[in-house]
């Protein structure tokens, strides 16, 4: 789902944005989305779906949270395996 966003851009950036939309026959939204995607790939930024719920958390913080969740799941999985190792019924 797309949401409206207000940005303050330098005049030169607005001119470039307008030129790109005309030359590429696309929308400003499309140009900005592609630019952000390109920038994140260039800087090895990972997008986690969890970020949409994270407010102002940074990717580093999200990675720590995800690692904690994975470790917690591993512990629970290990505990479930331990629980399954029941004594055989006689």
TORDREN-186860 format. One record per atom (N, C-alpha, C): x negated, y negated, z negated. Coordinates in pm, whole numbers, padded with zeros to 5 digits, always signed. Layout:
% residues N
XYZ;...
END
This chain:
% residues 90
-00084+00117+00000;+00000+00000+00000;-00090-00124+00000;-00058-00216+00084;-00137-00339+00093;-00078-00444+00001;-00168-00525-00057;-00126-00634-00144;-00184-00764-00093;-00114-00871-00118;-00162-01003-00080;-00275-01046-00172;-00377-01110-00113;-00493-01157-00189;-00526-01299-00143;-00556-01385-00237;-00598-01522-00203;-00749-01530-00215;-00814-01585-00112;-00959-01599-00110;-00997-01742-00079;-01109-01784-00131;-01168-01913-00095;-01295-01882-00018;-01295-01922+00108;-01408-01893+00196;-01467-02023+00250;-01597-02018+00275;-01663-02132+00341;-01603-02149+00480;-01603-02271+00527;-01545-02301+00658;-01611-02219+00768;-01743-02201+00760;-01814-02124+00862;-01769-01977+00864;-01736-01923+00748;-01688-01785+00740;-01549-01776+00803;-01466-01875+00780;-01332-01877+00838;-01340-01885+00990;-01431-01967+01041;-01450-01978+01186;-01494-01843+01243;-01588-01779+01177;-01635-01647+01222;-01522-01545+01217;-01444-01548+01111;-01330-01456+01097;-01231-01477+01211;-01200-01601+01240;-01108-01631+01351;-01163-01585+01485;-01293-01606+01508;-01356-01562+01632;-01349-01409+01646;-01379-01340+01538;-01375-01193+01541;-01234-01141+01570;-01133-01202+01507;-00997-01154+01531;-00956-01174+01676;-00999-01285+01735;-00967-01311+01876;-01044-01217+01969;-01173-01203+01945;-01257-01121+02034;-01223-00972+02023;-01187-00928+01903;-01158-00786+01883;-01009-00754+01897;-00929-00857+01921;-00783-00840+01936;-00725-00763+01817;-00754-00813+01701;-00708-00747+01578;-00668-00853+01477;-00640-00810+01356;-00596-00902+01251;-00712-00939+01159;-00693-01046+01086;-00793-01086+00986;-00806-00978+00880;-00695-00918+00844;-00698-00809+00745;-00788-00696+00793;-00773-00657+00918;-00853-00547+00974;-01003-00582+00973;-01035-00704+01010;-01176-00747+01012;-01233-00744+00871;-01160-00796+00775;-01208-00798+00636;-01221-00657+00581;-01124-00571+00608;-01131-00432+00560;-01253-00360+00617;-01275-00378+00747;-01391-00312+00810;-01522-00368+00757;-01526-00498+00733;-01648-00561+00680;-01678-00509+00539;-01576-00495+00458;-01597-00444+00322;-01639-00297+00327;-01579-00221+00415;-01616-00080+00431;-01762-00068+00475;-01801-00149+00573;-01939-00149+00622;-02035-00188+00510;-02002-00293+00436;-02086-00341+00327;-02104-00233+00221;-01995-00166+00186;-02005-00064+00081;-02089+00055+00128;-02080+00091+00255;-02163+00200+00308;-02310+00159+00311;-02338+00036+00349;-02475-00014+00352;-02537-00016+00213;-02456-00036+00112;-02506-00046-00025;-02480+00080-00106;-02446+00187-00037;-02420+00317-00101;-02321+00308-00215;-02218+00228-00200;-02115+00220-00302;-02014+00330-00277;-01974+00396-00384;-01877+00503-00371;-01741+00451-00412;-01643+00493-00338;-01506+00455-00373;-01440+00573-00442;-01395+00550-00563;-01322+00652-00636;-01177+00607-00644;-01087+00702-00626;-00946+00666-00638;-00915+00613-00777;-00996+00654-00874;-00977+00607-01011;-00997+00455-01021;-01073+00397-00929;-01099+00253-00935;-00972+00170-00924;-00871+00221-00854;-00749+00142-00840;-00678+00122-00974;-00711+00206-01072;-00651+00194-01204;-00748+00135-01306;-00867+00103-01264;-00975+00070-01357;-00989-00077-01388;-00912-00162-01328;-00924-00304-01357;-01059-00358-01317;-01135-00411-01413;-01262-00475-01384;-01382-00384-01406;-01359-00254-01423;-01472-00163-01440;-01555-00156-01314;-01683-00140-01330;-01774-00128-01217;-01791+00019-01181;-01841+00045-01060;-01860+00182-01013;-01946+00263-01110;-02048+00198-01167;-02136+00267-01263;-02056+00318-01382;-01966+00232-01432;-01883+00272-01546;-01786+00383-01507;-01731+00373-01387;-01639+00477-01339;-01713+00608-01327;-01837+00605-01277;-01915+00728-01264;-01937+00792-01401;-01963+00711-01503;-01979+00764-01639;-01850+00827-01689;-01739+00761-01663;-01609+00815-01704;-01582+00947-01632;-01606+00950-01502;-01584+01073-01425;-01673+01186-01474;-01799+01153-01507;-01890+01255-01559;-01839+01309-01692;-01789+01221-01778;-01733+01265-01906;-01613+01356-01885;-01529+01321-01790;-01412+01405-01759;-01457+01542-01710;-01556+01543-01620;-01607+01671-01568;-01666+01755-01681;-01744+01692-01768;-01804+01766-01879;-01697+01819-01973;-01596+01738-01999;-01486+01780-02084;-01412+01899-02022;-01389+01892-01891;-01324+02003-01821;-01409+02128-01827;-01541+02112-01814;-01630+02228-01821;-01624+02292-01959;-01620+02210-02063;-01612+02262-02200;-01481+02337-02219;-01370+02277-02171;-01240+02343-02183;-01239+02473-02105;-01299+02471-01985;-01305+02593-01904;-01385+02699-01977;-01497+02660-02035;-01581+02754-02109;-01503+02810-02229;-01429+02722-02298;-01350+02767-02412;-01242+02865-02368;-01179+02840-02252;-01077+02932-02201;-01139+03068-02170;-01259+03066-02114;-01327+03192-02083;-01357+03266-02213;-01404+03191-02314;-01432+03253-02443;-01304+03312-02503;-01193+03242-02488;-01065+03291-02540;-01021+03418-02468;-01056+03430-02342;-01017+03549-02266;-01098+03671-02305;-01214+03651-02364;-01299+03764-02404;-01250+03817-02537;-01133+03877-02531;-01071+03933-02650;-01124+04075-02674;-01111+04118-02796;-01147+04254-02829;-01050+04348-02757;-01101+04457-02702;-01010+04551-02635;-00916+04615-02736;-00791+04632-02693;-00692+04695-02780;-00719+04844-02788;-00708+04898-02905;-00730+05041-02926;-00600+05116-02935;
END
